[in-house]
Amino acid sequence: MPKFPVDMAIHTLKILRRYKRSDVRNALLRDITVAYAKPFSTNRGALSQHSLSLKHVPLPMRGLHKELIDLRNQLFAHTDLTFKNPKVANWSSGKHKWFPMSFRGFDYNNLNKRVNEISNLIYSVQNELLKKIKGIENSI
């Protein structure tokens, strides 16, 4: 089993390729997004706060990177009311008070159509990290 979040995302991408059912694919895409975005979020470590720098993301892929980070932060790992855009309706009549609420949904089909693009992003970030690690190892 992979040890690092980017490796987890790659592992899950490989699993995703075996499934056609949308409910399974949606869950796997959500997992891929959360695993990929995890090292870019600010985390508290043993010594200080740390996160992976944006410099490891190739410039042409930063738009998709931002989309995935936003999905993780606003929908998949957290609930951001701005993203969900709740609307309250007043369907009350007479003595009966009724205030249903609706929330913005998410289009997994669009994310599914971008699996190759997402895969390229994740592998590119992994390659950048491996280069950085190799450079550090060679300097020791």
N, C-alpha and C positions, 0 to 999 in steps of 0.2 A: 504494500500500500504506500502511495506517495506520502512524503513527509511535509512538503511545503505547499502553500496554497496554489501557486501557479502550476505545480505538478499535479495537484488535485484537480484543477480545472482541466488540464490535458487528459488526465485519466478519465474524467467524466465525459469529455468530448469523444473519446474512443468508445465509451459505452453508448453514448447518444446515437452514434452511427448505426447501432444494431436495432434501434427501435423505430417503429413507424407510428404507433399510437400517439395521438396528440397529448393525452393526459400525462403519459410517461415522459414524452419529450419536453413538455412544459416544466415538469418538476426537475428534470435534468438540466434544462436551460437556466432555471432559477439557481440551481446548485452551482453551475459553472460560473454564473455571474457573481455570486457571493464569494466563491473561492478565488476567482480572479481579482476581485476588488479588495479583498481582505488585506493584503499587504500594503495597499495604498491608503488605507484608513489610518488615522492616528491611534496608536496603541501605546499603552504604558508597559514598558519593559522593566527588567530588573534594575536598570540604571537610570533610564530616562524615557521620554516619549520618543517614539520612532515610527517612521513610515517609509515606504519605498518612494523614491523620487520620480517625478514625472519624466526626468531625463532618460529613463529606461524605456520609455514609450516612443517609438518612431513618430516623428512629426506628422506624417500623413495619416497616421492612425489615431491621433489624439481626439478627434471628434467622436469616434466610436468608443474610445476609452472613457471619455466623459459621460457618454450615454450609459455605459455599463456601471460606472461609479454612481451616477445619479439613480439608476434603477436599484442598485444595492442599498443606497442610503435612504431613498425615498419610498421604496415599495417592498423590496424583497426581504431586507433585514430589519427594516424599521417601517413605521407607518407615519408618513408625512401627510398631514391633512391638505397641504397645498397641492400635492400630487393627486391625492384622492378626490379633491374638489367636491366635498359633500354639498348636497342641495337638500333643503328641507321643504316639503310641500305641506300645505294645509288642506287636508281633505275632510275637515270637520264639518258636521252637519247637525244642526239642532243640539241635542244633548250629548251626542257622540263626538269626542275629540280624537282626532287622528292626524298624526304628523309623520308620515313616512319619510325616509331619507334615502337618497340615491348616491352612489359613488361612481366616479369614473372608473371604467374597467381598463384592462391592459390587453394589447394586441400581441399575443404570443406568436401569431402567424408571421408577423413582420420579423420578430426575433428569429424564428425558425428559418426564414428565407435568408438570413444573414449568418448562418452557421459557419460557412467557409470564411467569411470576413472576420468573424469572431475568432475562429481557429487561427487565422493568420496573425491576428493581433497577439493572441496568447503565446503562440510559438515565437513571435518576434521578441516579446518581452522576456521570455525564457532565455532566448539566445543572448540578449543583452546582459542578463544576469549572469549567465555562464561565462561570458567574456570578462565581466567584472570580477567574478570569483577566481577565474584563472589568473588574471592580472595580480590579484592579491596574493594568491598562492605562489606565483613566480617571484614576487618581491620578498618573500620570507626566506 
